[in-house]
Amino acid sequence: MAKNGAKEPQEAAEPTDTSAQQQPQMNVLGQFVRDLSFENVMAQKGTSGDVQPDVQVQVNLDAKKQPAQNQFEVSIKLNIKSKSKTSGDMLFVLEIDYVGIFMITGVPDNQIHPFLLIECPRMIFPFLRRIVSDTTRDGGYPPLNLEMIDFVKLYRQEIVRRQIAEAKTTETAESWLLRIATISRRDPTFPRIPYVPQALALWGAQPKGWTAG
């Protein structure tokens, strides 16, 4: 109790735990097929029978901000071509654009880009995989069960591709190869380009400033 008009000391406020607020939070608000095309080439030709398929899958990712706060649209686009291993004839072509709408909070601005193109696709890929399996089965083929996509590797490859596109405007292929080799030695997670011909293939045929040794 205070005496002589003295004020009682105020108890210190308990510290607020904001760690939960800073943790990344991701909620899937919706997911859907935006576009789907299945061309059954073998059936159109009137051929049938058991064939050994050679399946090639191309993957493209896209992400963009939605008008609503903290909402993003992430899409996985697949282009799947199946050919006969023996004759090389096309069996079918499947193209699909699968979209997820996400609410994301707690992710720093400098990390949102890899988060959108790695974690979000991981979340919706199993549903896309099931649609591909069902579509190929309904088309008269054995269900195509896609292997899990390494979205981290895919993201790193895209970063390299963008670096090449930017480097072409400011440096020669020779200086770019030297710089990439230096980064690769220092950073074990950086995509490896072990051979000069592979690196030049990424750069493009006969890049300006390159002279064969």
CYANA upper distance limits for C-alpha pairs under 8 A (distance plus 0.5 A):
  1 MET  CA      8 GLU  CA      7.54
  2 ALA  CA      6 ALA  CA      5.94
  2 ALA  CA      7 LYS  CA      6.38
  2 ALA  CA      8 GLU  CA      6.06
 18 THR  CA     22 GLN  CA      6.95
 19 SER  CA     23 GLN  CA      6.92
 21 GLN  CA    106 GLY  CA      7.17
 22 GLN  CA    106 GLY  CA      5.42
 22 GLN  CA    107 VAL  CA      8.16
 23 GLN  CA    106 GLY  CA      5.87
 23 GLN  CA    107 VAL  CA      7.98
 24 PRO  CA    104 ILE  CA      7.75
 24 PRO  CA    105 THR  CA      6.28
 24 PRO  CA    106 GLY  CA      4.78
 24 PRO  CA    107 VAL  CA      5.73
 25 GLN  CA    103 MET  CA      8.38
 25 GLN  CA    104 ILE  CA      6.13
 25 GLN  CA    105 THR  CA      5.70
 25 GLN  CA    106 GLY  CA      6.61
 25 GLN  CA    107 VAL  CA      8.26
 26 MET  CA    102 PHE  CA      7.14
 26 MET  CA    103 MET  CA      6.20
 26 MET  CA    104 ILE  CA      5.15
 26 MET  CA    105 THR  CA      7.24
 27 ASN  CA    102 PHE  CA      6.09
 27 ASN  CA    103 MET  CA      5.61
 27 ASN  CA    104 ILE  CA      7.11
 28 VAL  CA    100 GLY  CA      7.42
 28 VAL  CA    101 ILE  CA      6.47
 28 VAL  CA    102 PHE  CA      5.16
 28 VAL  CA    103 MET  CA      6.97
 29 LEU  CA    100 GLY  CA      8.09
 29 LEU  CA    101 ILE  CA      5.87
 29 LEU  CA    102 PHE  CA      5.98
 29 LEU  CA    103 MET  CA      7.19
 30 GLY  CA    100 GLY  CA      6.30
 30 GLY  CA    101 ILE  CA      5.68
 30 GLY  CA    102 PHE  CA      7.81
 31 GLN  CA     98 TYR  CA      7.94
 31 GLN  CA     99 VAL  CA      5.94
 31 GLN  CA    100 GLY  CA      4.68
 31 GLN  CA    101 ILE  CA      6.60
 31 GLN  CA    124 ILE  CA      8.12
 32 PHE  CA     98 TYR  CA      6.48
 32 PHE  CA     99 VAL  CA      5.95
 32 PHE  CA    100 GLY  CA      7.16
 33 VAL  CA     96 ILE  CA      7.86
 33 VAL  CA     97 ASP  CA      6.60
 33 VAL  CA     98 TYR  CA      5.14
 33 VAL  CA     99 VAL  CA      6.75
 34 ARG  CA     96 ILE  CA      8.24
 34 ARG  CA     97 ASP  CA      6.00
 34 ARG  CA     98 TYR  CA      6.35
 34 ARG  CA     99 VAL  CA      7.10
 35 ASP  CA     95 GLU  CA      8.34
 35 ASP  CA     96 ILE  CA      6.08
 35 ASP  CA     97 ASP  CA      5.57
 35 ASP  CA     98 TYR  CA      7.75
 36 LEU  CA     94 LEU  CA      8.06
 36 LEU  CA     95 GLU  CA      6.26
 36 LEU  CA     96 ILE  CA      4.91
 36 LEU  CA     97 ASP  CA      6.98
 37 SER  CA     93 VAL  CA      8.38
 37 SER  CA     94 LEU  CA      6.18
 37 SER  CA     95 GLU  CA      5.60
 37 SER  CA     96 ILE  CA      6.85
 38 PHE  CA     92 PHE  CA      7.67
 38 PHE  CA     93 VAL  CA      6.33
 38 PHE  CA     94 LEU  CA      5.01
 38 PHE  CA     95 GLU  CA      7.03
 38 PHE  CA    135 THR  CA      8.25
 39 GLU  CA     92 PHE  CA      6.00
 39 GLU  CA     93 VAL  CA      5.63
 39 GLU  CA     94 LEU  CA      6.91
 40 ASN  CA     44 GLN  CA      6.88
 40 ASN  CA     91 LEU  CA      7.07
 40 ASN  CA     92 PHE  CA      5.16
 40 ASN  CA     93 VAL  CA      7.29
 40 ASN  CA    139 GLY  CA      7.39
 41 VAL  CA     45 LYS  CA      6.91
 41 VAL  CA     90 MET  CA      6.89
 41 VAL  CA     91 LEU  CA      5.77
 41 VAL  CA     92 PHE  CA      5.60
 41 VAL  CA     93 VAL  CA      8.02
 42 MET  CA     46 GLY  CA      7.04
 42 MET  CA     47 THR  CA      6.22
 42 MET  CA     48 SER  CA      7.51
 42 MET  CA     90 MET  CA      7.46
 42 MET  CA     91 LEU  CA      5.37
 42 MET  CA     92 PHE  CA      7.21
 43 ALA  CA     47 THR  CA      6.46
 43 ALA  CA     48 SER  CA      7.54
 51 VAL  CA     84 SER  CA      6.67
 51 VAL  CA     85 LYS  CA      8.18
 52 GLN  CA     84 SER  CA      6.19
 52 GLN  CA     85 LYS  CA      6.09
 52 GLN  CA     86 THR  CA      7.79
 53 PRO  CA     82 SER  CA      6.42
 53 PRO  CA     83 LYS  CA      5.94
 53 PRO  CA     84 SER  CA      5.27
 53 PRO  CA     85 LYS  CA      6.16
 53 PRO  CA     91 LEU  CA      8.24
 54 ASP  CA     82 SER  CA      5.93
 54 ASP  CA     83 LYS  CA      5.55
 54 ASP  CA     84 SER  CA      6.41
 54 ASP  CA     85 LYS  CA      6.00
 55 VAL  CA     80 ILE  CA      7.47
 55 VAL  CA     81 LYS  CA      6.22
 55 VAL  CA     82 SER  CA      4.85
 55 VAL  CA     83 LYS  CA      6.98
 56 GLN  CA     80 ILE  CA      6.23
 56 GLN  CA     81 LYS  CA      5.81
 56 GLN  CA     82 SER  CA      6.89
 57 VAL  CA     78 LEU  CA      7.22
 57 VAL  CA     79 ASN  CA      6.27
 57 VAL  CA     80 ILE  CA      5.07
 57 VAL  CA     81 LYS  CA      7.13
 58 GLN  CA     78 LEU  CA      6.16
 58 GLN  CA     79 ASN  CA      5.57
 58 GLN  CA     80 ILE  CA      6.94
 59 VAL  CA     76 ILE  CA      7.54
 59 VAL  CA     77 LYS  CA      6.30
 59 VAL  CA     78 LEU  CA      5.41
 59 VAL  CA     79 ASN  CA      7.21
 60 ASN  CA     76 ILE  CA      6.49
 60 ASN  CA     77 LYS  CA      5.55
 60 ASN  CA     78 LEU  CA      7.07
 61 LEU  CA     74 VAL  CA      7.89
 61 LEU  CA     75 SER  CA      6.29
 61 LEU  CA     76 ILE  CA      5.42
 61 LEU  CA     77 LYS  CA      6.78
 61 LEU  CA    117 LEU  CA      7.26
 62 ASP  CA     74 VAL  CA      6.21
 62 ASP  CA     75 SER  CA      5.75
 62 ASP  CA     76 ILE  CA      7.30
 62 ASP  CA    117 LEU  CA      7.81
 63 ALA  CA     72 PHE  CA      7.47
 63 ALA  CA     73 GLU  CA      6.03
 63 ALA  CA     74 VAL  CA      4.82
 63 ALA  CA     75 SER  CA      6.87
 63 ALA  CA    116 LEU  CA      7.06
 63 ALA  CA    117 LEU  CA      7.48
 64 LYS  CA     72 PHE  CA      6.25
 64 LYS  CA     73 GLU  CA      5.88
 64 LYS  CA     74 VAL  CA      7.17
 65 LYS  CA     70 ASN  CA      8.42
 65 LYS  CA     71 GLN  CA      6.86
 65 LYS  CA     72 PHE  CA      5.06
 65 LYS  CA     73 GLU  CA      6.83
 66 GLN  CA     70 ASN  CA      8.22
 66 GLN  CA     71 GLN  CA      5.78
 66 GLN  CA     72 PHE  CA      5.52
 66 GLN  CA     73 GLU  CA      6.95
 67 PRO  CA     71 GLN  CA      7.88
 70 ASN  CA    103 MET  CA      6.08
 70 ASN  CA    104 ILE  CA      5.98
 70 ASN  CA    105 THR  CA      6.85
 71 GLN  CA    101 ILE  CA      7.49
 71 GLN  CA    102 PHE  CA      6.01
 71 GLN  CA    103 MET  CA      5.06
 71 GLN  CA    104 ILE  CA      6.81
 72 PHE  CA    101 ILE  CA      6.30
 72 PHE  CA    102 PHE  CA      5.75
 72 PHE  CA    103 MET  CA      7.06
 72 PHE  CA    104 ILE  CA      8.03
 73 GLU  CA     99 VAL  CA      7.37
 73 GLU  CA    100 GLY  CA      6.38
 73 GLU  CA    101 ILE  CA      5.22
 73 GLU  CA    102 PHE  CA      6.90
 74 VAL  CA     99 VAL  CA      6.21
 74 VAL  CA    100 GLY  CA      5.84
 74 VAL  CA    101 ILE  CA      7.00
 74 VAL  CA    102 PHE  CA      8.21
 74 VAL  CA    116 LEU  CA      7.40
 74 VAL  CA    117 LEU  CA      8.00
 74 VAL  CA    120 CYS  CA      7.45
 74 VAL  CA    121 PRO  CA      7.68
 75 SER  CA     97 ASP  CA      7.09
 75 SER  CA     98 TYR  CA      5.95
 75 SER  CA     99 VAL  CA      4.76
 75 SER  CA    100 GLY  CA      6.78
 75 SER  CA    121 PRO  CA      8.02
 76 ILE  CA     97 ASP  CA      6.34
 76 ILE  CA     98 TYR  CA      5.77
 76 ILE  CA     99 VAL  CA      6.98
 76 ILE  CA    121 PRO  CA      7.40
 77 LYS  CA     95 GLU  CA      7.89
 77 LYS  CA     96 ILE  CA      6.18
 77 LYS  CA     97 ASP  CA      4.93
 77 LYS  CA     98 TYR  CA      6.84
 78 LEU  CA     94 LEU  CA      8.25
 78 LEU  CA     95 GLU  CA      6.12
 78 LEU  CA     96 ILE  CA      5.89
 78 LEU  CA     97 ASP  CA      7.13
 79 ASN  CA     93 VAL  CA      7.94
 79 ASN  CA     94 LEU  CA      6.51
 79 ASN  CA     95 GLU  CA      5.16
 79 ASN  CA     96 ILE  CA      7.36
 80 ILE  CA     93 VAL  CA      6.22
 80 ILE  CA     94 LEU  CA      5.52
 80 ILE  CA     95 GLU  CA      6.73
 81 LYS  CA     90 MET  CA      8.02
 81 LYS  CA     91 LEU  CA      8.22
 81 LYS  CA     92 PHE  CA      6.59
 81 LYS  CA     93 VAL  CA      5.17
 81 LYS  CA     94 LEU  CA      7.02
 82 SER  CA     90 MET  CA      6.60
 82 SER  CA     91 LEU  CA      5.87
 82 SER  CA     92 PHE  CA      5.92
 82 SER  CA     93 VAL  CA      6.99
 83 LYS  CA     88 GLY  CA      6.01
 83 LYS  CA     89 ASP  CA      5.90
 83 LYS  CA     90 MET  CA      4.81
 83 LYS  CA     91 LEU  CA      5.62
 83 LYS  CA     92 PHE  CA      7.77
 84 SER  CA     88 GLY  CA      5.28
 84 SER  CA     89 ASP  CA      5.84
 84 SER  CA     90 MET  CA      6.94
 84 SER  CA     91 LEU  CA      7.12
 98 TYR  CA    128 LEU  CA      7.18
100 GLY  CA    120 CYS  CA      8.35
100 GLY  CA    124 ILE  CA      7.25
102 PHE  CA    120 CYS  CA      8.26
107 VAL  CA    111 GLN  CA      6.92
107 VAL  CA    112 ILE  CA      6.49
108 PRO  CA    112 ILE  CA      6.74
109 ASP  CA    113 HIS  CA      8.39
111 GLN  CA    115 PHE  CA      6.72
112 ILE  CA    116 LEU  CA      6.53
113 HIS  CA    117 LEU  CA      6.95
114 PRO  CA    118 ILE  CA      6.27
114 PRO  CA    119 GLU  CA      8.31
114 PRO  CA    155 TYR  CA      7.77
115 PHE  CA    119 GLU  CA      5.78
115 PHE  CA    120 CYS  CA      7.32
116 LEU  CA    120 CYS  CA      5.79
116 LEU  CA    121 PRO  CA      7.95
117 LEU  CA    121 PRO  CA      6.74
117 LEU  CA    151 PHE  CA      7.82
117 LEU  CA    155 TYR  CA      7.39
118 ILE  CA    122 ARG  CA      6.85
118 ILE  CA    151 PHE  CA      5.71
118 ILE  CA    152 VAL  CA      6.45
118 ILE  CA    155 TYR  CA      7.58
119 GLU  CA    123 MET  CA      6.96
120 CYS  CA    124 ILE  CA      7.27
121 PRO  CA    125 PHE  CA      6.25
121 PRO  CA    151 PHE  CA      7.99
122 ARG  CA    126 PRO  CA      8.24
122 ARG  CA    151 PHE  CA      7.78
124 ILE  CA    128 LEU  CA      7.11
125 PHE  CA    129 ARG  CA      6.49
126 PRO  CA    130 ARG  CA      6.86
127 PHE  CA    131 ILE  CA      7.03
128 LEU  CA    132 VAL  CA      6.87
129 ARG  CA    133 SER  CA      6.77
129 ARG  CA    145 ASN  CA      7.24
129 ARG  CA    146 LEU  CA      6.64
130 ARG  CA    134 ASP  CA      6.65
130 ARG  CA    145 ASN  CA      8.16
131 ILE  CA    135 THR  CA      6.50
132 VAL  CA    136 THR  CA      6.72
132 VAL  CA    143 PRO  CA      8.37
132 VAL  CA    144 LEU  CA      7.08
132 VAL  CA    145 ASN  CA      7.95
132 VAL  CA    146 LEU  CA      8.43
133 SER  CA    137 ARG  CA      6.70
133 SER  CA    143 PRO  CA      5.15
133 SER  CA    144 LEU  CA      5.24
133 SER  CA    145 ASN  CA      6.06
133 SER  CA    146 LEU  CA      8.33
134 ASP  CA    138 ASP  CA      6.53
134 ASP  CA    143 PRO  CA      6.94
135 THR  CA    139 GLY  CA      6.67
135 THR  CA    143 PRO  CA      8.26
136 THR  CA    140 GLY  CA      7.19
136 THR  CA    141 TYR  CA      6.04
136 THR  CA    142 PRO  CA      7.23
136 THR  CA    143 PRO  CA      5.89
136 THR  CA    144 LEU  CA      6.64
137 ARG  CA    141 TYR  CA      5.53
137 ARG  CA    142 PRO  CA      5.91
137 ARG  CA    143 PRO  CA      5.07
137 ARG  CA    144 LEU  CA      7.94
150 ASP  CA    154 LEU  CA      6.79
151 PHE  CA    155 TYR  CA      6.49
152 VAL  CA    156 ARG  CA      6.81
153 LYS  CA    157 GLN  CA      6.70
153 LYS  CA    191 PRO  CA      8.38
154 LEU  CA    158 GLU  CA      6.83
155 TYR  CA    159 ILE  CA      6.84
156 ARG  CA    160 VAL  CA      6.84
156 ARG  CA    190 PHE  CA      7.97
156 ARG  CA    191 PRO  CA      7.09
157 GLN  CA    161 ARG  CA      6.71
157 GLN  CA    191 PRO  CA      7.43
158 GLU  CA    162 ARG  CA      6.72
159 ILE  CA    163 GLN  CA      6.66
160 VAL  CA    164 ILE  CA      6.69
160 VAL  CA    191 PRO  CA      8.25
161 ARG  CA    165 ALA  CA      6.84
161 ARG  CA    202 LEU  CA      8.02
162 ARG  CA    166 GLU  CA      6.73
163 GLN  CA    167 ALA  CA      6.39
164 ILE  CA    168 LYS  CA      6.61
164 ILE  CA    202 LEU  CA      8.21
164 ILE  CA    203 TRP  CA      6.79
165 ALA  CA    169 THR  CA      7.84
166 GLU  CA    170 THR  CA      7.64
167 ALA  CA    171 GLU  CA      6.03
167 ALA  CA    172 THR  CA      8.14
167 ALA  CA    176 TRP  CA      7.49
168 LYS  CA    172 THR  CA      7.22
168 LYS  CA    173 ALA  CA      8.08
171 GLU  CA    175 SER  CA      6.91
171 GLU  CA    176 TRP  CA      7.14
172 THR  CA    176 TRP  CA      6.74
172 THR  CA    207 PRO  CA      7.93
172 THR  CA    208 LYS  CA      6.73
172 THR  CA    209 GLY  CA      5.63
172 THR  CA    210 TRP  CA      7.28
173 ALA  CA    177 LEU  CA      6.58
173 ALA  CA    200 LEU  CA      8.09
173 ALA  CA    203 TRP  CA      7.74
173 ALA  CA    207 PRO  CA      6.67
173 ALA  CA    208 LYS  CA      7.47
173 ALA  CA    209 GLY  CA      6.86
173 ALA  CA    210 TRP  CA      6.20
174 GLU  CA    178 LEU  CA      6.93
174 GLU  CA    209 GLY  CA      7.60
174 GLU  CA    210 TRP  CA      6.40
175 SER  CA    179 ARG  CA      6.71
176 TRP  CA    180 ILE  CA      6.62
177 LEU  CA    181 ALA  CA      6.55
177 LEU  CA    196 VAL  CA      8.38
177 LEU  CA    199 ALA  CA      7.82
178 LEU  CA    182 THR  CA      6.77
179 ARG  CA    183 ILE  CA      6.85
180 ILE  CA    184 SER  CA      6.59
181 ALA  CA    185 ARG  CA      6.85
181 ALA  CA    193 ILE  CA      8.48
182 THR  CA    186 ARG  CA      7.03
183 ILE  CA    187 ASP  CA      6.43
183 ILE  CA    190 PHE  CA      7.80
184 SER  CA    188 PRO  CA      6.82
184 SER  CA    189 THR  CA      8.35
184 SER  CA    190 PHE  CA      6.06
184 SER  CA    191 PRO  CA      7.66
184 SER  CA    192 ARG  CA      7.05
193 ILE  CA    198 GLN  CA      7.14
193 ILE  CA    199 ALA  CA      6.50
194 PRO  CA    198 GLN  CA      7.99
194 PRO  CA    199 ALA  CA      8.40
195 TYR  CA    199 ALA  CA      6.97
196 VAL  CA    200 LEU  CA      6.62
197 PRO  CA    201 ALA  CA      6.58
198 GLN  CA    202 LEU  CA      6.94
199 ALA  CA    203 TRP  CA      6.77
200 LEU  CA    204 GLY  CA      6.32
200 LEU  CA    205 ALA  CA      7.26
200 LEU  CA    206 GLN  CA      8.34
200 LEU  CA    207 PRO  CA      8.15
201 ALA  CA    205 ALA  CA      6.91
203 TRP  CA    207 PRO  CA      7.33
206 GLN  CA    210 TRP  CA      7.36
